[in-house]
């Protein structure tokens, strides 16, 4: 097993001009990041700095214009079945039950129906959805749907989880509950994750490290190691540490945030 589960080596991504008179856009430039087995890394930066572009390259949906991405030491050249992607929207299929949605990836991989149901059902229980297996997405709250999306993501037992603001559409209370669920699950299963978030406190309470990106073309301008807070498997406890405010202040300085209004716009 590779020490680094996912690695970006001197990665640059350029997009061609959209119109004849337009100019090509360099989304990210010369980014190098290595994430170890079982590590959770948060990625923050201004809107449009290329955070999602990095995740798309990590999953194999985009190929870098220069550099390379590796998962378990193997170069990523196409969508990678070892990598799971969780987005802001749950994207549950409305005509399938919650159990059927959670089992979707397993079905696509050819797992027998009985095993699909068993594994998906066990993950729904872990995600506090026991008893809702036969409900449809429209019958669940936003938080419950996002739990179902997490169960679907974990069902395929990915090597790496890529998460693009998975809780940004939820209210503050529901978000904290799901942060707790996610943190416990990642710790219990020793999962490796790269998380994009605009919520500075979320990055502090969920991650081992925080990478800060510049404005486009995005580059890594700083790395903050979270090494003096309680274990990240319990974000509620982490939130109570006075050091959270110190980390948030440092992140705001790096992002040139001067007040609360600006912080909310990041």
Helices and strands as residue ranges (DSSP letters): E 4-15, E 25-36, E 40-44, H 51-59, E 66-71, E 74-75, E 83-86, H 98-102, H 104-108, H 113-126, G 137-139, H 142-155, E 160-164, H 172-188, E 192-196, H 200-206, E 209-213, E 220-225, H 235-239, H 243-254, H 260-265
